[in-house]
Amino acid sequence: MDWEDDWVFDYEAFDLEHCEDQIFLSFIVKTFNLYVRNESSPWLSLLDKINSLIKEDGYKLYVSKRSSGNDVYGFKEIFKRKITLEKE
């Protein structure tokens, strides 16, 4: 059986659609691990795209340290979200 490219987001064991932000962001950071990422692919463009999406939620992926001359990524909160409930 062939899997769709986005199978990981629907895989129940990961529960990425309903997990806490920190769990989701930790998963995303792992996709940019220097042992996982394909340096010949446009992974940096993907990182920029993800940052543009998660910025709205107050987060950013960033270089948290260097290892063997390579960037190692982490995530951080860039602002606290205000959650307002609208009255009906």
KOLPADO-757333 format. One record per residue (C-alpha): x, y, z; residue number from 1. Coordinates in steps of 0.1 Angstrom, whole numbers, always signed. Layout:
N
@u->X v->Y w->Z i->NUM
...
***
This chain:
88
@u->+0 v->+0 w->+0 i->1
@u->+13 v->+34 w->-9 i->2
@u->+8 v->+62 w->+15 i->3
@u->-2 v->+98 w->+6 i->4
@u->+24 v->+125 w->+12 i->5
@u->+4 v->+139 w->+41 i->6
@u->-5 v->+106 w->+58 i->7
@u->+13 v->+116 w->+90 i->8
@u->-12 v->+143 w->+98 i->9
@u->-41 v->+118 w->+98 i->10
@u->-23 v->+90 w->+116 i->11
@u->-43 v->+84 w->+148 i->12
@u->-13 v->+73 w->+168 i->13
@u->+3 v->+107 w->+163 i->14
@u->-30 v->+126 w->+168 i->15
@u->-14 v->+158 w->+153 i->16
@u->-48 v->+174 w->+146 i->17
@u->-58 v->+174 w->+183 i->18
@u->-26 v->+176 w->+203 i->19
@u->-12 v->+204 w->+223 i->20
@u->+8 v->+231 w->+205 i->21
@u->+41 v->+220 w->+221 i->22
@u->+36 v->+184 w->+209 i->23
@u->+29 v->+195 w->+173 i->24
@u->+58 v->+219 w->+173 i->25
@u->+82 v->+193 w->+187 i->26
@u->+71 v->+170 w->+159 i->27
@u->+76 v->+197 w->+132 i->28
@u->+111 v->+205 w->+146 i->29
@u->+120 v->+168 w->+143 i->30
@u->+114 v->+170 w->+105 i->31
@u->+142 v->+196 w->+103 i->32
@u->+167 v->+175 w->+123 i->33
@u->+201 v->+175 w->+107 i->34
@u->+200 v->+137 w->+105 i->35
@u->+166 v->+136 w->+88 i->36
@u->+165 v->+166 w->+65 i->37
@u->+176 v->+162 w->+29 i->38
@u->+202 v->+190 w->+23 i->39
@u->+196 v->+188 w->-14 i->40
@u->+159 v->+195 w->-11 i->41
@u->+143 v->+229 w->-6 i->42
@u->+138 v->+223 w->+32 i->43
@u->+147 v->+259 w->+40 i->44
@u->+118 v->+271 w->+19 i->45
@u->+95 v->+247 w->+38 i->46
@u->+109 v->+261 w->+71 i->47
@u->+101 v->+296 w->+60 i->48
@u->+66 v->+286 w->+50 i->49
@u->+59 v->+268 w->+83 i->50
@u->+72 v->+299 w->+102 i->51
@u->+48 v->+321 w->+82 i->52
@u->+19 v->+299 w->+92 i->53
@u->+27 v->+294 w->+129 i->54
@u->+36 v->+330 w->+134 i->55
@u->-2 v->+337 w->+136 i->56
@u->-3 v->+314 w->+166 i->57
@u->+26 v->+331 w->+183 i->58
@u->+54 v->+306 w->+175 i->59
@u->+86 v->+305 w->+155 i->60
@u->+111 v->+278 w->+145 i->61
@u->+146 v->+290 w->+150 i->62
@u->+182 v->+279 w->+152 i->63
@u->+185 v->+269 w->+188 i->64
@u->+221 v->+257 w->+186 i->65
@u->+248 v->+244 w->+162 i->66
@u->+261 v->+209 w->+161 i->67
@u->+290 v->+198 w->+139 i->68
@u->+287 v->+230 w->+119 i->69
@u->+249 v->+224 w->+113 i->70
@u->+219 v->+244 w->+125 i->71
@u->+198 v->+226 w->+150 i->72
@u->+162 v->+239 w->+153 i->73
@u->+139 v->+244 w->+181 i->74
@u->+107 v->+264 w->+186 i->75
@u->+98 v->+294 w->+208 i->76
@u->+69 v->+315 w->+217 i->77
@u->+71 v->+349 w->+201 i->78
@u->+40 v->+364 w->+217 i->79
@u->+12 v->+353 w->+240 i->80
@u->-21 v->+347 w->+222 i->81
@u->-52 v->+365 w->+234 i->82
@u->-82 v->+343 w->+233 i->83
@u->-114 v->+361 w->+233 i->84
@u->-148 v->+345 w->+233 i->85
@u->-175 v->+363 w->+214 i->86
@u->-209 v->+366 w->+231 i->87
@u->-238 v->+352 w->+210 i->88
***
